[in-house]
Amino acid sequence: MSHVTVYARYKEPAERLIKRFSRKVKKEGILEEIRDRRFYKKPSTVRRHKKLRRKKVAQKLAVQQRNK
């Protein structure tokens, strides 16, 4: 895990600071990693899910290429 730091800019509203922080956290994938680590998953299950995800992404890209 990595630490995300956001420093307030001159006269920056708190809402914008929070929004920048949220974007950084989302970009780093911290919440997703926390959700994944919440419960133990067998290594074989993790590999199977990665393989299925790669297959779905490849199919999606192939469809996009055909539609261009």
C-alpha positions in Angstrom: 0.0 0.0 0.0 1.1 3.5 -0.6 0.3 6.7 1.3 -1.5 9.5 -0.5 -0.8 13.0 0.6 -2.5 16.1 -0.6 -1.4 19.6 0.3 -3.8 22.5 0.3 -3.1 25.1 -2.3 -3.4 28.8 -1.5 -7.0 29.7 -0.7 -8.3 26.3 -1.9 -11.7 25.3 -0.6 -11.9 22.1 1.6 -14.3 20.5 -0.8 -11.8 20.7 -3.7 -9.0 19.4 -1.5 -11.2 16.4 -0.6 -12.1 15.8 -4.2 -8.4 15.8 -5.2 -7.6 13.4 -2.4 -10.5 11.1 -3.5 -9.2 11.1 -7.1 -5.7 10.2 -6.0 -6.9 7.4 -3.8 -9.0 6.0 -6.7 -6.1 6.3 -9.1 -3.8 4.5 -6.8 -6.3 1.7 -6.4 -6.2 1.7 -2.6 -9.9 1.0 -2.0 -9.9 -1.7 -4.6 -6.9 -3.4 -2.9 -8.6 -3.1 0.5 -11.7 -4.8 -0.8 -9.6 -7.6 -2.4 -7.7 -8.2 0.8 -10.8 -8.2 3.0 -11.2 -12.0 2.7 -8.7 -14.7 1.9 -8.7 -16.0 -1.6 -7.0 -19.2 -2.7 -4.1 -18.6 -5.2 -5.9 -20.8 -7.8 -9.0 -18.6 -7.5 -7.0 -15.4 -7.9 -5.3 -16.8 -11.0 -8.7 -17.9 -12.4 -10.2 -14.5 -11.9 -7.2 -12.8 -13.5 -7.4 -15.1 -16.5 -11.1 -14.4 -16.9 -10.6 -10.6 -16.6 -7.8 -10.7 -19.3 -10.2 -12.6 -21.5 -13.0 -10.1 -21.1 -10.7 -7.1 -21.7 -9.4 -8.8 -24.9 -12.9 -9.4 -26.1 -13.9 -5.8 -25.4 -10.9 -4.5 -27.3 -11.6 -6.8 -30.2 -15.2 -5.5 -30.4 -13.9 -1.9 -30.3 -11.4 -2.6 -33.1 -14.2 -4.1 -35.3 -16.5 -1.1 -34.7 -13.9 1.5 -35.8 
